[in-house]
Amino acid sequence: MIKLEQAKRLIKLARESISSNLSHSSIEVGDDTRKEFSEVLGVFVTLNKDGNLRGCIGFPEPVYPLYEGVIKAAESAAFSDPRFPPVAEEELNDISIEISVLTKPKLIKVEKATDYIGMIEVGRDGLIIRSGFGSGLLLPQVATEYNWDSKTFLEQTCVKAGLARDSWQDIEGVKVYGFQSQVFSEIGPKGDIKQIM
C-alpha cells in the first residue's frame, strides 16, 4: 500500500522526469528513493490539462521497480502517447499529474460469460482483455468517470483492444483479467495531492 506522503514523492518524481526530458538533462534519483520504491509494481501515469486527458501510458504488469516505472511512464505519457503531440515546455505548468499503482493482473475464471458481470466491481477493478487479435486495458477510474456498469466496462475494454464490443462473451478465445489500483492525483497543476481510489 502506498501512503499519501509517498504518493507526493512519486508525483514529484514524475514531474521531474518530464521536466528533465524537456531540458535535455538526466534525472537524479537518490538512493533513498530507489530503496523506498524498489518494489516491482505495475504503474500508470496520466496527464490532464484543462480537465482533459493529455497523455496516459504505463505498465500493467510489474516489470520495473516502482520509481523506475514512474519515471518511464511519465516520460512516455508526455512524449510518446500516439494520441497526442509531445508535451511542450510551456505546457508543463498547466498539466496535472495522476499516478495509478497497480496490483498484479489476475485471470478472472468463469463457467459462463455472464458470470463476469457479477464478479467485476466498478470502482474497484480495472480490466485487461486479451485475445489473439489484440489486448486492451482500462483503469478502474475510467468506469467510474463514465458511470459505466460492469457490462459496459467489459464492452469498452473490448473496444480498447480493437475487438467487437461483445467479444468478452467468447470465454475460449478472449481472456479477461482484473486488477486493482491506488490512484493519487494533483488537484490542479502542481496542486495538493489526494487519493481518489
C-alpha positions in Angstrom: 0.0 0.0 0.0 1.2 3.5 -1.0 0.8 6.2 1.6 -0.2 9.7 0.7 3.2 11.1 1.6 4.8 8.5 -0.7 2.5 9.4 -3.5 3.5 13.0 -3.2 7.1 12.0 -3.7 6.2 9.8 -6.7 4.2 12.5 -8.4 7.1 14.9 -7.8 9.4 12.3 -9.4 7.0 12.0 -12.4 7.1 15.8 -12.9 10.9 15.9 -12.6 11.1 13.2 -15.2 9.1 15.2 -17.7 11.0 18.4 -16.8 14.4 16.8 -17.2 13.4 15.4 -20.6 12.3 18.9 -21.7 15.6 20.4 -20.6 17.7 17.5 -22.1 19.1 16.7 -18.7 19.1 13.4 -16.9 17.0 12.9 -13.8 18.8 12.4 -10.5 17.3 9.6 -8.4 18.6 9.4 -4.8 19.4 6.2 -3.0 16.6 6.8 -0.5 14.1 7.0 -3.4 15.5 3.8 -5.0 15.2 2.0 -1.7 11.8 3.2 -0.7 10.2 2.5 -4.1 12.2 -0.7 -5.0 9.1 -3.0 -5.1 8.3 -4.1 -8.7 4.8 -3.0 -9.4 2.6 -2.0 -12.4 2.1 1.7 -12.7 0.4 4.2 -15.0 0.9 8.0 -15.2 -1.9 10.1 -16.5 -1.6 13.7 -17.6 -4.5 16.1 -17.6 -4.8 19.6 -19.0 -7.8 21.9 -18.5 -9.8 18.9 -17.3 -9.0 16.8 -20.5 -6.7 13.9 -21.0 -3.3 14.9 -22.3 -1.5 11.6 -22.1 -1.6 8.2 -20.3 1.0 5.4 -20.5 2.0 2.7 -18.1 3.0 -0.8 -17.4 0.1 -3.1 -16.4 2.5 -5.9 -15.5 5.1 -5.5 -12.7 8.3 -5.2 -14.7 10.1 -2.2 -13.1 10.9 -1.1 -9.6 8.2 1.5 -8.8 10.5 4.5 -9.0 11.7 3.5 -12.4 8.2 2.6 -13.7 7.0 6.1 -12.7 9.9 7.8 -14.5 9.4 5.8 -17.7 5.6 6.0 -17.7 5.7 9.8 -17.1 8.2 10.3 -20.0 6.1 8.1 -22.2 2.8 9.8 -21.3 4.3 13.2 -22.0 6.2 12.4 -25.2 5.1 9.1 -26.7 1.3 8.7 -26.4 0.3 8.3 -30.0 -3.0 10.1 -29.4 -1.3 13.4 -28.6 1.5 15.7 -29.7 4.5 15.7 -27.3 4.1 18.0 -24.3 5.8 21.4 -24.9 7.8 23.1 -22.2 5.4 26.0 -21.8 2.6 23.4 -21.2 4.1 21.7 -18.2 2.8 24.3 -15.7 -0.8 23.7 -17.0 -0.7 19.9 -16.6 -1.8 18.0 -13.5 -0.4 14.5 -12.9 -2.1 11.4 -11.7 -0.5 8.1 -10.8 -2.1 4.6 -10.5 -0.2 1.9 -8.7 -1.5 -1.5 -9.8 -1.8 -4.9 -8.3 -0.7 -7.8 -10.5 -3.5 -8.6 -13.0 -5.3 -11.9 -12.3 -7.2 -14.0 -14.8 -11.0 -13.9 -13.9 -12.1 -17.5 -14.3 -15.8 -18.1 -15.1 -18.0 -21.0 -16.1 -20.1 -18.8 -18.5 -19.5 -15.3 -19.8 -22.4 -13.7 -17.9 -20.6 -14.6 -14.6 -18.2 -11.8 -15.4 -20.9 -9.2 -14.7 -21.3 -10.2 -11.1 -17.6 -10.6 -10.5 -16.4 -7.2 -11.7 -16.9 -4.4 -9.3 -17.0 -0.9 -10.8 -14.9 1.5 -8.7 -12.6 -1.3 -7.5 -11.5 -3.2 -10.6 -9.6 -2.4 -13.7 -9.8 -4.7 -16.7 -7.4 -6.1 -19.3 -8.9 -8.1 -22.2 -6.5 -10.2 -24.3 -7.1 -12.3 -27.4 -5.0 -13.5 -30.3 -6.0 -10.3 -32.1 -5.1 -7.7 -29.5 -5.3 -6.5 -25.9 -6.8 -3.5 -24.2 -6.6 -2.1 -20.7 -8.9 0.3 -18.8 -8.0 1.6 -15.4 -10.6 1.4 -12.6 -11.3 5.1 -12.5 -12.4 5.1 -16.2 -15.6 3.1 -15.4 -16.3 5.4 -12.5 -15.8 8.6 -14.5 -18.2 7.5 -17.2 -20.7 5.9 -14.8 -20.5 2.5 -16.6 -21.9 -0.7 -15.2 -19.8 -3.8 -15.4 -21.2 -5.0 -18.7 -20.4 -1.6 -20.4 -17.0 -1.7 -18.8 -16.3 -5.1 -20.4 -17.6 -3.8 -23.8 -15.5 -0.7 -23.7 -12.4 -2.7 -22.7 -13.0 -4.9 -25.8 -13.3 -1.7 -27.9 -10.0 -0.5 -26.5 -8.5 -3.9 -27.5 -9.7 -3.3 -31.1 -12.3 -6.1 -30.7 -16.0 -6.2 -31.2 -18.0 -5.0 -28.1 -19.3 -8.4 -27.3 -16.0 -10.3 -27.6 -15.8 -10.7 -23.8 -18.6 -13.4 -24.3 -16.1 -15.7 -26.1 -14.6 -17.3 -23.0 -12.5 -19.7 -25.1 -10.8 -17.1 -27.3 -10.8 -14.0 -25.0 -9.3 -13.8 -21.6 -10.4 -11.2 -19.0 -8.0 -10.1 -16.2 -8.8 -7.9 -13.3 -6.6 -5.7 -11.1 -7.0 -3.0 -8.5 -5.1 0.2 -8.2 -4.4 3.0 -5.8 -4.9 6.3 -7.6 -3.4 9.6 -6.5 -3.9 12.9 -8.3 -2.8 16.5 -8.2 -5.8 18.8 -7.6 -4.8 21.2 -10.5 -1.3 21.6 -11.8 1.3 21.4 -9.0 -1.6 21.4 -6.6 -2.3 19.4 -3.4 -2.4 15.7 -3.9 -5.3 13.5 -2.8 -6.1 9.8 -3.1 -9.0 9.3 -5.5 -9.1 5.5 -5.3 
